[in-house]
């Protein structure tokens, strides 16, 4: 069951920004897992010589780690909205 938000969603609401960023991270993890597992499945099934595949998987893992560090440590969820320039 998808999460329910008790009030109108607003990007200026710090609680909504936090849950929205975490849900986006979950989608990012799901897409990465789906694509990588599919690529590795066909790599093994066809006994392919895809030298680029470990590098793609490692790069995507690094991007996921950076995304996680951002939402866990860097993102500012204070009650004041971020300034747009």
BELBELZI-V73710 format. One record per residue. N is the residue number from 0. RES is the residue in one small letter. SS is DSSP state (alpha for helix, beta for strand, coil for the rest). OMEGA is omega in degrees with one decimal (none if undefined). D_CENTER is the distance of its C-alpha to the mean C-alpha in Angstrom with 2 decimals. Layout:
# BELBELZI-V73710
n = (N/N)
res = (RES/RES)
ss = (SS/SS)
omega = (OMEGA/OMEGA)
d_center = (D_CENTER/D_CENTER)
This chain:
# BELBELZI-V73710
n = (0/1/2/3/4/5/6/7/8/9/10/11/12/13/14/15/16/17/18/19/20/21/22/23/24/25/26/27/28/29/30/31/32/33/34/35/36/37/38/39/40/41/42/43/44/45/46/47/48/49/50/51/52/53/54/55/56/57/58/59/60/61/62/63/64/65/66/67/68/69/70/71/72/73/74/75/76/77/78/79/80/81/82/83/84)
res = (x/x/x/x/x/x/x/x/x/x/x/x/x/x/x/x/x/x/x/x/x/x/x/x/x/x/x/x/x/x/x/x/x/x/x/x/x/x/x/x/x/x/x/x/x/x/x/x/x/x/x/x/x/x/x/x/x/x/x/x/x/x/x/x/x/x/x/x/x/x/x/x/x/x/x/x/x/x/x/x/x/x/x/x/x)
ss = (coil/coil/coil/coil/coil/coil/coil/coil/coil/coil/coil/coil/coil/alpha/alpha/alpha/alpha/alpha/alpha/alpha/alpha/alpha/alpha/alpha/alpha/alpha/alpha/alpha/alpha/alpha/alpha/alpha/alpha/alpha/alpha/alpha/alpha/alpha/alpha/alpha/alpha/alpha/alpha/alpha/alpha/coil/coil/coil/coil/coil/coil/coil/alpha/alpha/alpha/alpha/alpha/alpha/alpha/alpha/alpha/alpha/alpha/alpha/alpha/alpha/alpha/alpha/alpha/alpha/alpha/alpha/alpha/alpha/coil/coil/coil/coil/coil/coil/coil/coil/coil/coil/coil)
omega = (-178.6/178.8/179.0/178.1/-172.0/-179.9/-178.6/-179.6/-179.6/-178.1/176.7/178.4/-176.1/178.2/178.3/177.6/-179.4/-178.3/178.2/177.7/179.4/176.7/175.6/176.8/178.9/176.8/178.5/178.0/-179.1/179.1/179.6/-179.5/-178.9/-177.0/-179.2/179.8/176.4/178.5/179.1/177.5/-178.6/174.8/179.8/-179.2/-177.3/-175.3/-176.7/177.2/-179.5/-179.4/-178.0/-173.2/176.8/178.4/177.0/179.7/179.0/179.0/179.8/176.7/177.2/178.3/177.1/178.4/177.0/177.8/179.0/178.9/179.3/-175.5/-178.0/-171.9/-171.4/-174.7/-179.5/179.8/177.7/-174.7/177.3/-178.7/177.9/-179.0/176.1/-177.3/none)
d_center = (19.68/17.12/17.18/19.98/20.33/23.98/24.53/23.82/20.22/20.53/18.08/20.87/20.58/18.77/18.03/16.50/14.32/13.11/12.42/10.90/8.32/7.70/7.81/5.35/2.79/5.26/5.54/3.08/4.99/7.83/8.25/8.32/10.63/12.66/13.38/14.11/16.21/18.04/18.82/20.07/22.05/23.87/24.30/26.16/27.88/29.37/29.94/28.48/28.67/25.22/25.22/22.05/19.87/19.53/18.66/15.91/14.43/14.96/13.54/10.22/10.35/11.29/8.54/6.04/8.93/9.37/6.13/7.35/10.78/10.34/9.47/11.93/14.66/14.79/13.89/17.23/17.56/21.31/23.38/24.26/22.15/20.95/23.68/23.32/25.58)
